[in-house]
Amino acid sequence: MKKKVLIMADYYVPSIKGGGPIRSIKNLVDHLSDRIDFYIITNDRDLGNEQPFENIKTDEWLQVGKARVFYTNLSKLTWRKMFYLVAEVNYDVLYLNSFFSYKVSILPIMLNKIKKIPRTPIVMAPRGQFSPGALGLKSKRKRLYLKVAKGLGLYRNVTWHATTDIEKKDIEKVIGNTGTFKVSNNLTANYGELDYHKNILKKKGELKVVFISRVHPKKNLKKAIEFLKNVDGKIEFNIYGPLEDKPYWTECQNSIESLPENIKVSFNGVLDHDNIIDVFKVHHVFLFPTLGENFGHVISEAFIGGCPVIISDQTPWRGLEEYQVGWDIPLTEEEKFEEVLNYCVKMDNAHYKAFSERSFLYGKELSNKSCDKSDAYGVFDID
């Protein structure tokens, strides 16, 4: 008999702007639905949108791919509606895909505490929210809630889903040894049948750089722009992603205006996820000095697009220089970012092609290992 898992998430497909957590949930559903029935309660609109999705019925259960999904306006989701909605699913495990989100995490935790929803197992996936970089953003509000939560013992019996040992240590540092910990890497899309195919020409003295992520301080776009300031050669820098933080984007624009003439920057808006691999195929490198990722689906996708990465050391993707597929650089070593970018500018086509193909093969090899799928089942206590 299949186990029934209810997932609470701020965003799910067809959302585009919600970032990596959407891919994390979808990949769980796609790969584990042979043994788990997934039910998902999520927003009826994309991040920052005032209008709900077109052609999607709201406030009723729909079959979406391999999951049953309930789209609703989370901003109007009351305690009472949450109580009835959650109770009707009769789930075996409640999976919360955030820690600090009020409607899809804090509210169900509180309802569980006062016994208003079933006292069945709860799995909490913080999705990198306990990394030092993420905690530093809006830290006063976060630390106040953490203090209250610890005082009330809200997470005493929770199972924590960490995607790496690094994230496990981040959670333990903030929460302590409360609850049970399970480490299971994020699953990726199925890349097993793909072959390397990338035709972009790499000329010495030229470099096409891409940044794909939400425009938000955590993703560190402003710093990426500043790294380009001292890079020689003809640079094309393309930015894709939703403008989640408009004041921060204004800061980024000011940094763009200060760049020298050899660097051309274009903001291309939101990218449909179906096109992300194709975009990586027409760029030479992915520049992503993020403040923290618990996985970084976009990094995995960059590799599959044959796009070597220049990222911070605040992700699970480490030791990249050893494998000759990219660089993971401490954020304190700003000169190293500039040095690497200049190195990439000087590459010729033959050197780049070998670099690119190694990156593709590296990403393909690490995607959806059988042990990852087994560990993912284990998060829900399935043998």
N, C-alpha and C positions, 0 to 999 in steps of 0.2 A: 504493500500500500504506500502511495506517495505521501511524503510529508508536505504540509501546506505552510508556506512562508508568506507573511505579509510584510511588504516593504513600504516604508514611509520615506518619500523623497521629495525635495523641493521641485525637481524637474526630471522629466523623462521624455523619450522620443514622442513627438517630433521636435522637441526643444533643441535648439542649436546653441544658444548662448550660455547654457548652464555648465558647459565645460566637461572635464574628465569624469566627474561622478556619474553623468548620464551613460557614458561608455562602460563604466564599471558595472552598473546595474544591468545594462543590456547584455553585456558579455556573460554575466552570471546567468541570466535568463536563457540565453541562447545555448550555453554549454551544459547547464545542469537541469534543464527542464525534463530530461528523461526520467529523473528520480524525484523531482520537486515540482509541486504546483505553486507558481508564483502569482501573488496578488499585489498590485501596486497602487497606492494612493498618492496622487501627485497634483501639481498645479495645472490648470486648464489653459495656461498662457506661458509664453516664453519669458525669460528674465528681462525685466524692464518694460514689458509690453502691457498696455492698458486693455487691449482686446484679447479675447480667448482665441484659441486656434480655430481656423475655419474648417468646416466639414467634420468636426469631431463633436459627438454628443457629450454633454457634461452631466455630472451627477447621476451617472448610471455605469454599471460595470460593462466594459467593452473587451472583446478579444483583440489584443494588439500583439501580433507576432505569436510568441509562445507564452504570453502572460495575460492575465486579466487585469485591466487597468481602470481605475476610477479617477477621471479628471474632474477637478473642482476648483473653485476660486479659493485658494488657501487663505487669502487675506480676510475672508468672511467665514472661515471655518470655526465654529464655536465649540466650546467644550462639549455641549450636549450632542451636536452633530458628530463630533469626533467619537464620542462614546458609542453611539448607535452604529456608526459606520464601521468602526473597528470590531465591535462585538458580533456583527452579522457575518464576518468572514470565518469565524471559528478556526483560527489558525493554530499551528503548532509552535511557530517561532515568529517573533516580531523583530524585524530587521530595520534599524534606524540609520539612515544614510547621511548622518550629520551629527554633530554634538551641540552646536550653538544655535541651530535653527529652532525658533520658538514653536512653530506649528507642527513640524514633522519630527521633532526630537524632544524638546523640553516638555511640551504639552502631553504627549503620550507617556513620558516618564512619570510626570506628576499624577496622571490618571491611574497609572499602574501602582504608584505609591499609595494612593488612597483607595485602592481596590475597586476602581470604577471600570477597569478593563481587565480581561483575563490575566491571571498571574502566571502566564506561560513564559518560557525563556525569552529573554531580550538579548539581541546581538546589536552592539553599538559599533558603527564604522565611522570614526572621526574624519577620515579622508584628509589627513595631513593637517588638521586644525590645531594640533598640539605641537607642531614644529615651532622652533624658536621664532622664525620669521613670521609665521602666521599669528602666533600668540601676541606678537608685538604690535599688531594692528588692532586698534580699538581696545587696547589692553585693559583699561580701567573697568569697562563694562564686563569683559570676559572674566576678569579676576574676581569681580563681585559675584557673578553667578557661580563660579567655581567654589567660592567660599560658602555660599548658601547651600549649594548642592552637597558639599562635603558635610556640612552641619546637619542636613536633613537625611543623609545617608541614601540619597536618591540612586546611587549607582552601586550599591553594596553587592547586589546579586547579578550584575550585568556581565555578559560575555563580550570582551573587547576584540574586535576584528582589526588586527594590525596587518598591513600588507608587507612589512619588512621588520627585521629585528630592530632597525633604527627607529621606526615608528613605535614599536613596542616600548622601547626605552623612553621615547618622548612622552608617551601616555603615562607610564609608570612614574616619571619625574613629576608630572602634574597631578595625577590622580592618586598615586600610591599603588599599593598592591590590592586595591579593591576589585573584587570580581575575578573572573577567569580570563586568561589571555590566549588567543589563538592567532598564529601567524600564517597568513595565506596570501601569496602573491596575487595581484590583479590578473584576471584573464584578459587576453587580447582577442581581437577578431581573428578569424581563421585565415592565415597567410600561407598555409602549407602548399597550396597549388601554384603560388606565384613564382615567376621567374624574374630575374633582373632585367630591367628594360628602362634605360635612361639615355637620352640622346643630346642633352645639353652640352654645348661646347664650352670648354674652359680655356680662356686666353690668359697668358701672363699679364698681370697688371689690372685685371678686371675680376670682380666678384659680385655675384648676386646673392644677397643675404635675405632671409625671411624670418619673421617673428609671427607666430600664430598662437594667440591666447587672448583671454579677456584683458581689456585695458583696465588694470587694477594695480595698486601699489604692490601687492603680493607677487605679481608676475614680473615686476621690475623692468618694464619697457623703457622708462626714462634712463635708467643706467645703461641699457643696451644701446640707446641712441648716443649717450655720452662716450661709450667705448669706441664708437666709430670716428670720433672727432680727430684722432691722431693716426688714422689709418690712411696709408698712401694708395694711389691707384684710383681707378674708376669704380665706384661702389654704387650698386643699386640696392636699396633697402626697402622691402615691401612688408607692410604691417597688415595683418588680418585679425579681426576679433571684434567683439561687441564693446561699445563704450560704456562699461559698467560704472566707471567713476569719472564723471566729466571734469571736475576740478583737476584731477590728476592728469587727464588728457591735455588740459590747458598747459600744465607744466611740461608735458612731453612736447607739445607744439613749440613752446619757447626754446626748448633744447634743440629741436629740429632747425629752428631759424638761425641758431648759432653755428650750425655745421658749415664746413667749407664747401666750395662749389663742386668739388670732385665727388660729393656724396649726394645722391638723389633719393629722396624719401617719398614713398606713396602710402597713404592709408586707404585700404581697399574694403573696409567694412567687414561685416559678418560673412564667414565662409561656410557654405553648406558642407557638412561633414562628409558627404559622398564624394566631394571633390578634393579632399585634403591631400591624398596621396599624389594626385596629379599636380597640385601646387608645389609639393616638395620636389617633384621630378623636374621642375623648371627653375629650380634654385640650386645654388652650390652648397650652402651651409645654412643650418638652423641656429640662430642666436637666441638663447633663452636663459638669462641669468636670474632665474626665479629665486624667491626667498624661501621656497619650500614646496615640495610635492611628495605626497605619499606614494605615488607611482609615476605619473606623467605619461598618460596615453599618447599625448602629442609627440613625445620623444620617441616612443615605439613606432609611431606612424612616420616620423621623419626618417628613421632607419629604413623602413619598408619603401619609402620614396627615394632610397639611395642618397639621402642627404646627411652627411656627417654633421655632428652637433657640437656646438660650443655652449656649454651649460654650466650652471653653478654646481657646487658639490652638495647642494641641499635637496638631492633626489636619490632614489635607490640606484640610479645608473652611474656606477662608479668604475674606476680603473679603465676608462675608455681609451686613454692614450696608449696603454699597454696593448690593447687589442687593435690599435691603429684605426679607430672608427670615429674618433672625436676627442673632446677634452671636457673634463669636469673640474672646474677651477674654483678655489675658495673665493668668495666675494671680496675678501680683503686684498686679494692679489689682482688689483685692477690693471696693472701693467701687463700681466700675463694674458688677459683678455685681448688687449691691444696687440701684443706680440703674436698671438695665435692668429688673429685676423689678418695681420700683415703677412704672416707665413702663408695663409690661404690665398691671399691676393697674388703671391708670387708663383703659385703652382702652375705647371703647364697641364695640357690636356691629358697626357698619358698618366702623369702622377695622379691627377684628380680622378680619372676613370677607375684606377685601381683602388683608390681611397673610397670612392662611392660604392663600388661593388662589394668591398669588404663590409661596409656599413649595412648594406642590404642583407647580406648573408648573416651578419651578426644579429640583426633584428629578427630575421626569420627563424634562426636557430633558437632564440630565447622566447619565441611566442608559443603560448599554449603547450608547455611541456606537460606530460602526463601526470607528473608529481604535483603541478600547480592545480590541475583539475581535482585530483584526489584531496589535496589540502582544502580546496574550496568546498567540497562536500562536507569535509570535517568541521567547517565553521558552523554548519547546521546539525552537527552530531549525526551524520549519516556515515555508516561504515562502508 
